[in-house]
Amino acid sequence: FFKMAPMSVVRCSTKDLAGDVAARFGASLICEAIRVNGRANVILATGASQFEMLRTLVTCSEVDWSKVTCIHLDEYVGIGIEHPASFRKYLRERFVEKLAVPPAVFHYVDGAGDAQAECARLGGVLADITIDVAFVGVGENGHLAFNDPPCNMEVQDAFIVVDLDQKCREQQLGEGWFPTLADVPTKAISMSMSQILKSKAIVCTVPDERKAAAVKSTIECAKPTVDVPASFMQNHPATTMFLDDNSASLLSK
């Protein structure tokens, strides 16, 4: 553990341990929000970086999920929920269906229809709530959600339609979600940077050597930059990053 004020970094020996520790830490934050407010609002991310974290999170029986509203972070434009790469399918199968008690509400991002209308709908959902815990990852290109570099820090809409850059699309292909690069969508619906950073706490889980350069840039760049969107977590008052030895391998400390 070390502090890069105000961001905290927890380094674990393996991705399994990093995911386990991140999930238990996040569960404690959810329980505290329920204790204080009677309910909690949580953002959930997807992708390979969240496998181990979600595997533990669904077993955290201390969380009363019936008092938790979940909001989905991002989704591709133009694919249905049964597509193998659908993040709605991912969260349904890896999270919702594995809970002993379903969440109070789960607001999925539906990218199959009118993307701008879906952004407006989700913006309405978030207009009246505060996010207690955001579970996120960092992309190989340093993106946060699908806010690829250079990210837009000015937009205040909660959800936006974004273009996916080449490196982001190559990552999706490399993780095995699509058979060819041509099959990877070029647009997505993403929670905006401004909305993510409004979260009371951010639990960021980033394992694997392929993320090492992005982790180094996120933590060690002199100041946040739109060229490394995740670097803006440096200024967030309650961000904790959970790394394994591989993703932390390029850090100077």
N, C-alpha and C positions, 0 to 999 in steps of 0.2 A: 504494500500500500504506500502511495505517496501522494502529495498534494501539489497541484499546479494551480494555485489559488485563482478563482474559487473552485475549480474543477478537481475532483478526487479521482485517482486512478488505482484500481486494484489489479494486480498481476497474479495470475494463477498458473500452475505448472501445465495444466491441460485444458482443452476446450470444455470437457465434461465438467471439470471443477469450476471453471469460469461461469458456465451457464447455470450451474447449481447455486453458486454463491449469489449471482445476479438475481436469480428468481426468488431466492429466500429474502434477499434485501428488499426487492420490489414488493413482495408479499407483505413484509412488515410495514412498508409505507402505505399500502392499501388498507391494512388493518387499522393503522393510525387514523387515516382519513375517515374510515367508517366510525371509529370511536368518537371522533370529534364532530363529524357532520351527519352521522347516521347513514351515509352512503359514500361511494367513491366513483370517480370518473377516470377511466384508464384508456390510454392509446396503446394499440398493439401493432407491432411491425411483423414482417414476414422475411422470407429469404433463408438461405442456408445458415446464416449467422445466428438465427434465433432458434434453431432446432433444439439445442441442449437446454437453453433457458426455458422454453415452453414446456419441454418434457418434465422439468421439475415444477414449474409454476402450476400446472394442472393438478399436482399432487399436494399442494399447500392447503391442507384441510382447515387451517386456521382462518382462511379467507372465506367470508360469507358472500359468495358470488351473487346471491340473490339481491344483494344491495350494491352491486357494481354495474355501472353502465360502461360498455366497451365501445370504442371508436376505432375503426380500421384506418390505417395510415395512408395507404395508396393502392392504386389498382391500374392495370393497363386499360387503355381505351380500345374497345372493339373486340374483346373476348368475353365469352359467357362464363357462368359460374362452374360449368362442368369441364372447361378447358383444363388440361393438366397443369398449366402455369397460372391459373387463376388464384389470386391471393385470397379471394373469398372462399374458394374451395380449400385452400391451405389452412385458413383459420378455422373453418368449420370442422375439418377432419383432425387437425393437430391440437385444437384448443377446445372449441365449444363442445364437441361430441365426447371429449374425454373428461369433462367436468362432472362431478357427482351431482352438482346443482347448477343449472344454467344461469347465466348472468341475467340481471334484471332486463337489460336491453342490449342488443348488439347492433350497432349502426355500421353495416357493411358499405363499402364504396362500390357502386355498380357502374362499371365502365362500359357496359354493353349497349347502352342507349345514348341519350343526349347528354354529353359530358358536361356542358356548361350548366344545364338544368340540374344535374347531379351535384355539381359544385355549389350551386345556390341552395339546394336542399340541405346539404351537409353544413353549409354555413349557418343556416337557420338552427340546426341542432346545436352547434357550438356557441351560438350567440348567447345562450342562457346558462351555460355551465362553465365551470373552471376545471381544467384537467389536473388531477392530483398526481398521477404517475404516467409518464410516457416511456414505454419500452421501445427502444430504437436500436438501429445498427448504423454502420458507416460503410458506404460503398467503396469499391476499389478506386474510384475516381474522387473520393472524398465527399460524395453526396450524402445528404441527410434526407430521408424519404426519397422521392424522385426529384429533388432539387439539385440538378446537376450543375457543375461549374460552367460559367459564372452564375451564381445563384442570384435571384431577385430578392433583395432585402427590403425593398420599398413596398411591395404589394401587401395589403392588409387583409385581403380576402382569406378566409380560413382554408379553402381548397381552391386549387388552380389547375388548369390544364397545361401540361409542360411537354416540351420536346425532349426525347431521350437521346443523349449523345452517344457517339460510337462506342466509347469505352464502357458505358453503362450497359448498352445492348450486348456487347461482347461478354460482359460478366454474366448476364442472364443466360446466354448460350453456354458459357463455360460451366455454369452450375447445373446444366442439364435440363433446364425448363423448356427449351425449344430445340427442335431437330436441326435447324439451320439459322444463320443470322437473318436471312430474309424473313423468317417466321416471327422474329422478335418485333413487337409493335414499336412504332416510332413515337407514340404519344402515350401519356398516362395522366391520370388524375392524382394529384399529390396534395397532402397537407402542406401549406406554405411554411416557409422558414419562420415568419413572424408568429404563426399560430403554434408551432412546435415549441418555440422558445418561451411562450406564455405558460407552459406547464410548470406546476409547482416543483416537481422533481423529474429528472430524466435519468433513466437507467439504460445505459448504452453498452451493449454486449458485442464485442468485435473479436472473434477468434480467427485463426489461420494466417499462415505466412503471406498469402496473397494480399492480405490487408495491411501488411507491415508498413509500407510506404505511406498509405493513407493515414494510419494511426500516428506515425511520426509527424506528418504534416499537421494533423488535427491538434496534437498536443504541443508540439515544439515550434510551430511558426510564431514569429515575434508578436503578431497581433492577428485577430480574425480577418480573413480575406474571402471575398466572393469566389476566389479560385479554389478554395477548400471550404465548402459550405459547412462541414462538420466543425470547423475551427471556431464557429460562433458559440459553440457550447463552452468555450473557455470563459466567457463572460456570464454564463448562466449561474445563478446563485446556488443551485443544488443539482449539479450533474455528477454522476459517478460512472466512470468507464470501467468495464470488466474485460480484461485481456487475458489471453494465454501466452505462454512463452514465445510461440511462433509469431503472433501478431505484434508482440512487444519487442521483437528481436532487433529492430533498428533504433530503438530509443537510446538516448545518450545516458540514461540513468536507469 
